[in-house]
Amino acid sequence: MMTNPLLTTADLPNYAAIQPQHVEPALNQVLADNRAAIDQVLSAHTMYTWENLLQPLEELEDRLNKTWSPVSHLNSVQDSDALRIAYNACLPKLSAYYSELGQHQGLYRAYQHIADGPEYAKLDPAQRKVIDNALRDFRLSGIALPPEQQTRYQEIMQELSQLNAKFSENVLDATQGWTRHLTDPALLAGLPESALALARQTAQQRGLEGWLLTLELPSYLPVLNYADDRLLRKELYDAYCTRASEQGANAGQWDNGPVMEQILALRYALAQLLGFHDYTEYSLATKMAESPQKVLAFLNDLADRAKPQAQRELAELGQFAREQFGMNDLQAWDIGYYSEKLRQHRYQLSQEELRPYFPMTRVLPGLFAVAERLFGVTIHPLDGVETWHPDVQVYAIVDALDHPRGRFYLDLYARSHKRGGAWMNGSLGRRFVNNTVRLPAAYLVCNFTPPVGHDPALLTHNEVLTLFHEFGHGLHHLLTTVNYLPVAGIHGVEWDAVELPSQFLENWCWSQEALTLLAGHYQTDEPLPESLYQRMQAARHFQAGMIMLRQLEFALFDFRLHREYRPTQGGKVQELLDDVRRQVAVLIPPIYNRFANAFTHIFSGGYAAGYYSYKWAEVLSADAFSAFEESGIFDAATGTRFRESILQVGGSRPALSNFIEFRGREPRIEPLLRLSGIAV
C-alpha cells in the first residue's frame, strides 16, 4: 500500500502515477485508519478541548480529502470506464463513513462538551464557528433519530451519492454520444473561421475528412449563433436539448428521467426524516436565505421586474427577423442566430469580432494584473508540478510582502472525456500542520475553444467573463487567512453567498481601465479600439431582460421542484417546468425539449433547491462592486477592505456580517438591477 500514489504524504498528487486500480484500496485504507483513530481520540479523553479533539479530527479529514480529491477531480476531467467503475464503487463507502460521523453519539457528545463548557469561551470566533457548524451538521445528519431511522438516513445518502454520479455520467455520455460529420462546406455557411478551424481539427483528430460538429459548447454555440443553415441549427438544437432523455436521436440510451424521479423521492424522504416540510427547508438550513417563502418572493419579484422588458426584447427580435430576413416563425433554434444578427445590426458588434482581441496569451496575464492591482497579489507559473493533461498549467500566488498564499491548477480547454462547464474546487484547504501553515490549492476548470494550429486560444468576451468568474472563486479559496480547515477559504461559506467573489470579479471585464490590461489583438497586439469598446458598452445590456428571465426560470424550476414534490404525485418534472415557463418565459421551447434531464447543477452539482443562489449572491456582488464605482475601479484601499472583509475570512463568520463590514450596511437590490440592465 505504501506505493499507492493516493496515500502519499506530499501535498500535491502525482497525477501521472494514479491509476484506477489504486482508488478503492487507498480509500479502504484511509477509511479504516480514520475509524480507528476516531475511536482512539474519543477513548483517550474524558475532557475534550480543541487540541485533543478538533485538531486530530481535522488531520483525519485532511488525509481523506488528499486521497479522494484527486480521484473526484480526475473523474470530472479525465473520465474513463475503469476510473468510473472505481469511483462509483467508492461512493457508497464514503457516504456510509460520513453518515457514521454525522450520527456518532460519542463525537456529538464530545463537540457538545466543548460547546457547553469553559473551553468554548477561550476559542477564537473562527474556532467557535467550527463548533457551531459541526453541531448544526450533526442535527442535519440525524443525530437525534432512533436507530432504525438513522439506518434509513444512511441508506438514503448512499443511494443519492450513486444517483448523482449516474446523472452526471448520463449527461457526459449523451453529450459525447452525438456528432455530426460534414463534408459539404455550404452547410457551414455563416460559421466564423474559429469555429470552422475547431471543427476541422476535431475531424482530423478522429481521422475524418471535412468537419466534425459535437455537442461540446465550443462547437455547439457557434452553430446556434452563426450557421445560416436553419436545418443544421435545428439538428444540433434538437440533439442538445434532448440529451439524456427519452427524446431525440439517442432516445432512451442515457435517460435521466427515472434518475430524476429517484433523486427527488429520496431528497423528500430525507427532509421528512429530519423533520422538515420539504427539501427546500432542509437546503436553507445551511444558507443565508431565511425561508422558502422569502426565496420565492425574491425570485418572483425579479421576474415581475424583468418580464416586461424581456417581452419588448423578443418583440423587437421578431420584428427584426421579419423585416430583414422574412422570418415569420421564430423558433428556439433561431433565437441565437437572429439575436446575433440584431446585435450586429444595432451595435455593429458580434462576439466573434471581439475574439481576436482576447487571446489567452493576453487575457491570462491581464487577469493576474487585475488581481495584483486590486488585492496586492502576484501570480507566477510553477514548473515541475505533475498534472493530468499537457494543457494544464500550475501557478503560485504570493502577497505584497512576497509571502506565498497558495497554488492553483488551470485547466482551460474543452476535450473528450472532460465534463462540460466551468468550476473551481478546492484541492487543499489552508490549515496548521506541525505548527506551520499549510497553504491552500485549487482547481480552476473551464471548457474554452482550444488553440488551433499555431494561434493562441481566442476567447469571446463571454468566455473572458467565465474565466474571471472562476478566478474569483479561486481567490476566495486561496487568499484566506483562516487556519482551520472547516471554515478556511470556501469551506463553511453559505452556499447562497459563495458566488459573491466570482460574480463580483466579472465587473472588471467591462472596465476600460482593466481592458487595457487584458485585451490586445493576437497578431498585432493592437489595443481594443475605442470604437469597439464603445460598441461593447452599448451592447452590454442587449436582451438583458431575456437573459435574466432564463436564469430565473432555472431558479424557480429548481426551487418549486423541491418545494412542491410529494410522493403521491411524483416529481412531475416536465409538467412543473412547463408551468414555470408559462409564468416567466417569453418564448416557450418545443414540447420535446428536455432541459431538466441535463440540469447537472441541481441533480449532481450541489445546487439542489439552491440555484437561486446565483441571483441572491448577485445582489451582494453588484452592491459590493458599487463601492468601487464610488471610490475608483482600482482603488487600493477599497480592494484591501474587500480582501480583508470577504476573501480572507472564508466561512469563519456569517456572510451577511462580512458584507456589512465591507459595505457599512445591508445589501440593496438596486445595483443588481442597474448592472443587469433592468429598469429600476
N, C-alpha and C positions, 0 to 999 in steps of 0.2 A: 504493500500500500504506500510505502514511502516514496515510490517512484511515480505515484499518481500526481500529475501536474495540478489537479484541483485541490490537492492537500498541501500545497506549497505554503511556506511562511512569508514568501515575498508579497509585497503589496499588490503589484500588478501581475496579471496572469501571463503565462507563456501560451498564447493562443495557438501557435503552430503545433504545440505538443498535445493539446486537448483533443481527445478522440471520443466518440460516443461510448465506447466501452469503459471509459473512465468515470462516467457520470454516476451511475447507480452505486457502484462500490464506494465512491467518495462520499456520496450523500449518506449512505448507510452508516459509514464510519463516523461521520460528524454527528449525525443524529443520536447514535448510540453513545458517543462520548459526551454529548451535551446532556442527555438524560441522566447519565451517571454523575456528571459534575453538578447538576442542579440538586440532585438528592444529597450530594456531599455538602454543598453550600448550606442547604437548609438544616441538615443534621448537625453541622459543626457549631451552630449558634442557637441561643435562645433569645438573645437581644440583638436586633438587627440594626445595621447602620448603612449609610451609603457605601462605605468602604468594604464591608463584608457581604453585602447583598447586591447592590446595584452595579458596582464595578465588575465583579466576576460574571454577572449575568450579561452585561454589555460585551464583555470579552467573548462569551459564548455566541451571542447573536452576531458579532462581527465575524467570527470564524465561519459560521454558517453562511453569512452573506458572501464572504470571499469565495466560498465553494460554489454557491448556487448562482450568484450574479453573472459570472461569465457564461454559465450554461443557458440561463434565461436569455441573455443577450444574444448569444450565438443562435439560439432558436429563432430569433427575430431577424437577424442579418445574414445568416448563412444556413438556411434550412436544408435539411437532408432527411431522407427516410429513416436512416439509422439514428440520427440525433433526435428526430421527432419521437421515435419509439422510446428512446432512453428518457427523454424529457417527460413524456406522458406517464411513463412508469413511476416517475418520482413525484408527480403531483399529489397523488393520494397520501404519500408518506409525509410530504411537507404539510399538507392540510391537517393530517392527524396530529403531527407534532405541535402545530400552532394551536389546534383545538385543545390538546392536552395542557399546554401552558395556560391558555385562557381559562381553563376550568380546574387548575391546580390549586386545591384548597391551601396547601402549605405555602405556596408562593403568594397567594392572595392574602393570607394572614400575615405574612412577613411584610408585604407592602403596607397593609393596614396598620401594622405595628409601628412602622416608621411614621406614617401619616398622623397617628393618634398620639405619638409620644413626643418627648422633648427634642428628639433628633430633627424633626421637621422644621422647627423654628431656626435651627442652625444652618439649614441649607440655603443656598442662594436661590433667586427666583427661577432660574433655568432648571435647577435640580428639583425644586418643588413642582414645576410644570411636568417634569418626567413622572413624578409620583402620581400627580393628579390624572394625567393622561392614562397611566397604567391602570389605575383603579377604575376609571371610566371604561377602558377596554375590557377589563375583567367582567364588568357588568354586561357589556355588549357580547361577550363570549359565553354567556350563560352560567356564570359562576354560581348564581343563586338557584339554578334549576335543579330539580330532583334528578337522580342518576339516569333514569330511562330517557328523560328529555335531553340531558347532556349528550347521551349517546346519539339521539336523533340529530342534535346540533352538529356533531362531528360528521355524521353521515351526509348531512346537507352540504357542509363546507367541502367535503371531499368531492361530492358529485358536481358542485358548482365549479370547482377548480378544473375538473376534467371537461365539463361542458364549455366553459370559457375558452379553453385551449382548442376544443373541437371547432367552435365557431370561427376562431381566427384562422385555423388551418383550412377550413372550407372556403373562406374568403380568399386566402392566398392561392389555393389550388384552382379555384374558379377564375381568378384573375389571370393566372398563368396558363389556364386550360383553354384559352381562346386566342387565336391570332388570325390576321388577315394578310395573306401573301398577294402582292400586286406586281404585275409586270407591265401594265399599261400606264405610262406617265400621265395620260389625260385624266385618269381617275383621281389623281393627286393635285389637280389644278387648284391654285389658291394657297396651298400649304407653303409656309416660309421655308427658306433654304435650311434653317437649323433643324426643322422637323424632318425634311426630306433626307438630310445627311444622317440623322439618327436612324431613320427607317432603313436607309441603305446599309448602314453599319450593322444594325440588328440582323438584317438578312444575311450579310456576309458572315457574321459570327455563327450563323446556323447553316452555312453552306448553300445559301439560296441566291438566285439572281433577283434583281429588282429591289423591291421594298417590302419590309415586314412591319405591319402595324400590330401593336399589342394594347392591352388594357391598362398598362402602367401609365400613370398620369403624364409623364413627358411625351408619350406617344398619343395618348387619348385626347388630351385637351386641345392640342393644335388642330386635330381633325374637327372637333366640335366647333372650334372658333374660326377656322380659316378655310376648310375644304369646301370648294364650290359645289361638289357633287353631293346633292341632298340625300341621295340614297346611301352613299357611303357614311355620311353623318348619322343617318338613322340606324344603319347597321351597327356602328360602334356604340351608339347610344343604347340601342336595344340590348346588346351584349353586356354593356357595363351595368345598366340599371336592373338587370335580371340575374346578376351574379349570385351564386349560392342560393338559388331558389328553384321553384318548380316551373318557372317560366324560362323562355329563351332558348338559345342554341344548345346549351348543355343542361336542359331542364331535368331536375331531379338528381343530377350526378353528385352535387355537393350541397344539397338542400338544407339550409339553416332553419327552415320553418319549424320542424319538430324540435330542434335545438332551442330556439327562442321560447317555445311553449314550456319546455322543461325548465329552462333558466328562470322564467317568470314565476312558475309554480313554486320552485324551490326558494326563490327570494321572498315570496309572500309567506311561505311556511316558516322561513327563518324569522321574519319580522313578527309573525304571530307568536312564535315560540318564545320570543324575548319580550312579549307584552306590548308590542307596537301595533297600531291600527293597520299599517301597511308599510311597504318597503321605503316609501319616501320619508316617513318619520324615523325609521332606522337610519337611513342615509344622513339625515340632517343632524343626528346626534353628534356628529364629528365635524360639523360645518358651521360657518358664520350665520347663515340664514336661521331665523328664529322659528319658523313654522312652514309647513307646506302651503298654507293659505297665503303667506307673505311672498313666497316664491311665485305662486301662480298669479298673484296680483301684480307683482313686478313684471312678469313676462307679458301678461295681458295688457298692462299699461303701455309697455314699449310697442306691442303690436298695434294697439289703437293709434299710437302716435305715428307709426311708420307706414301703416297700410294706405292712407290716402295718398301719400307721396309715391308709394310703390304702384298704386293703380294709375297714377298720372304717368309714371315712367313707362309702364307697359303699354299704355295707350299711345304714347309718343313713339315707342318702338314699333308698334303695329302700324301706325300711320306712315312712319318712315319706310317700313318694308313694303307697304302697298304702293306708295307714291314712287319710290325709287327703283323697286325691283318687281312690282306686280305680284307680290306675295300676299295673298289674302287669307291664308290658312296657317298662321304661325303656330308651330308645334314645339315641344320641348327641345327637340334636336336642332331647332332653328334659332333659339334664343341667343346662344353664344355667338353664332355666326353673324346674325344681323345686329347684335349689340356691338360687335367689333366694327362692323360697317358704320353704324351710327356714331360710335366713338371717333372713328377716323373722319367721318363727315363733319361732325360738330367741332372736334378739337384738333383735327389733323394729327391724330396720335393713335398708335397701337402699341401693345406690349412688345411686339416684335421689333418695332422701331427703337425701343429703349434697350433691347438686349445687347447690341454691340457696345453700349456704354457701361455695361455691368459685367465685365469679365471677372471670373473668380479671382484671378491674379491681382485685381484691383479692389474688389469688394471685401475680400477677407482682411487684407492689411487695413483697409478703411474702417471696417468693423472694429478691429483691435484699436485703431487710433481713436475712435469714438469712445470706447471703454476707458482708454487712458485719460482722455480729457475730462470725462465725466467722473470717474471714480479713482483716478490716480494709480491705475494698474498698468503693467506692461506684460505683453504676451509674446513668447518666442517659441520656435519649434524645438522639440526634443528628438534627438536621434537615438537609434539603438533600442527603441521600445517595441516589443513584439506586438503585432496587430493581426487581425483576422483576414485582411484583404490588402493588396498593394495600394489601393486608393486611400486607405485610412491614414490620416496624419495625427500626430500627438503633439500637444502644446503644454507649456508650463505658464502659469500666471503668477506674477510677483507684484508686491505692492510698492508704494512710493519710496519706502525705505529699503527696497530690494530684498524684502523677506519673501520667501516662497509662500504661496497661498493655495496652490493646488495644480492639478493636471487634468487635461481632458482629451478624449479621442474625438476626432472629427471624421465622420463617415457621410459624405455628401451626395453620392450619386446613386441613381436607380440601377438595379441589376437583377438578374434572375435569382430566385431563392432568397430574396430580401423583402420583408414586409413593407407595404406601401406607407406613405405618410411621413411625418416628421415628429421626432420626440427627443426629450432629454431624460436620461435615467442616471441615478447615482451609481457609480461603480464602487466607490469607497466613501464613507462618511468621516467627517472630522471627529477625532477623539483623542484622549490621552492614552498613550501606550508607554509604559516604563518611564513615567514622569516627563515624557516629551509629547509634543503634539504630532499626531499622525494626520497628514494633510488629506483633504478630500480629493476624489477623482470622479469624473463624469463622462458619460457617453452622450455625444450630440450627433443625431442621425437625421439626415434628410434624404430626399429622392429626386434630386435635380437631374436635368439632362446632362449626361457625362460629356467630357471633352470629345470632340470629333476631329479625327485627323491630327494636325499639328496645332490646331487652335485651342485656346483655353476654353473651359466651360463658360458659356454666356448665359446669364440669368435674366429672366424677366424681372420687372420691378416687384411683382407679387412674390417671386422667389426670394428676392432680397429681404422683403418683409418677413418671410418664413425663417430665413437664416437669423435675422435679428431676434425674432421671437424665441427661437430655441436657445440662442446665446443668452438671452435674458434669464431663462430658466437656469442655464449653466452658471451665470454669475451668482444667482440666488444660492445655489448649492456650494459654489467654490469660495465665495467671499465671507462665509460665515466665520464668526469668532467664537461660536459656542462649541464647547469641548465635550459635550455629552451626546452620544450618538442618536438617541431617540428624538432629540429636538435640534440637531445641528443641520444647517443647510435647509433643504426642502422637507426634511423629516419633521413630522408633527405640525406642519403648516396646514391650516384648514383648507380643504380641497377647493372651496369656492373663493379662496384668496391666493391660491398658488399660481394663478395666471397673471397676477398683478405685475411682477417684474418683466414677464415676457411680452405682454401687450404694451406695457409702458415703453420698452426699448424700441418698439416698431416706429414710434413717432419720429425718431431721428432719420428715418428713411425718407421723410418728406422735407426735412430742413435743408435749405440751400447751403448753409454753412457746413452741415455734415456731408452733403452730397459732394462737395469739393474734395472730401477725403476718400470717398468710396466709388466715385464714378469717373470713368475715363475710357475713351474709345480703345478697343483691344488692339487695333492696328497702329493708331497714330498717337495714343494717349491724350487726344484732344479732350478737354473737359466737357461736361454736359453743356450743350449750348443753352444760353439764356432763353431763347425762344422755345426750346424743347422743355426746359424746366417750367416755364410759364404755362405751357400746354398741359404738362403733368399736373400742375396745381389746379388748373381749370377743370381737369377731368377727374380730380381726386374723389369727388363725391358723385361720380357718374353712377346712376342706378343704386344710390345708397339705400333707398327705401327697399328695393327688391333684395339687396344683399342682406340687410338686417332682418327682413321677414323670413328669409331662408334659414338663418340661424335660429330665429325664434320658433320656426316650425320644428326644427330638430329638438330644441329645448322643451317646448310644450309637449311634443310627442313623447319624449323620454319621461318627463315628469308625470304626465297623465297616465302613461302606460303602467307605471309603477304605483300610482295613486289609485287607479280605478280597477286594477286586477282583482278578480275574485275567482276562486277555483270552480265555482258552478258554471261560469261562462267562458273560462279560458282567457287567453290574452287578447283575443280579437285584434290582433296586431294591425292587420291591414285596414280593418274597419275603423279603428281608432285613428290611424294615420290619415285616412281619408277624411275623417271628421275634423282633425286639426287643420288639414289643408283647406277645407271649406271655410274655416274660420280665418286663416291668416294668409293662405297662398293667393297670389293674383293670377297665376297660371297653373291649372291643375294638370299634373303629369298623366300620361296614358294609363289605362286601367291595369296594364301588365307591369308597371313599374314596381319593383320590389326593393326599394331603398333600404328598408329595415333589415333585410337579410344580410346586408354587408355593413351595418352600422356598428363597426367594431368598437367605437368609443364606449358604447353603453353595454354591449354584450360580451366584450372581452378586454376592455381597456380601462376599467376603473371609474368610468363616468356614469354608472347606473344611478338614476334619479339625481344626477349631478351635472348634466350637460349645461344646465342653466349657469353653471359656474363661469363659463366664458363671458357671458354678459354681465353677471354680477361683479366679477373681477374687473371687467372693462370700465365699470363705473369708477372703481378705485384707481385704475391706471390712467384714465383720462383726467381725473381730478388731480392726480399726482403730477402728471405732465403739465397741467396748467400752472403749477408753481414755477416751472422752468420758463413757460411763456411769460410769466410776470418778471422773473429775475434775469433771464438770459439763457439761451438754449444750452450753453456750455458753462453756466455759472458754477464755479468750483465749490462755493460754499453750499449751494443747493444740492449739488451732486454728492458732497460729503454727507449732508444730512440724510439724503435718500439711502446712501450706503449704510450709514450708522443706524438709521431708524427701521429700515426694511430689510436690506440684504444681509447685514451682519447678524441680526438676531434670530434668523431662521424661525423655527417653531417654538422658541423659548418663551414667547409672550403671545397673547391673543392678537390676531391680525388687525383687528379694529384698533387696539391700543397702539400698535406700530404706526398705523395710518394717521391717527390723531396726533401722535408725537411729531410726525413729519409735517403734516398739513396744518396743525393747530386747530383742527375742527373735524367733525364727522364728514363723510363724503357727500357730495352733491351730484345729482344726475345731469345737470345742465352741460358740464364739459363733455360728457359722452355724446349727448345729442348734437352738440356743436361739432365735435371732431368726427362724428359719424355722418355729418351732412343731413341730419334730420332736423326739420324746422322745430325750434323751441316753442 
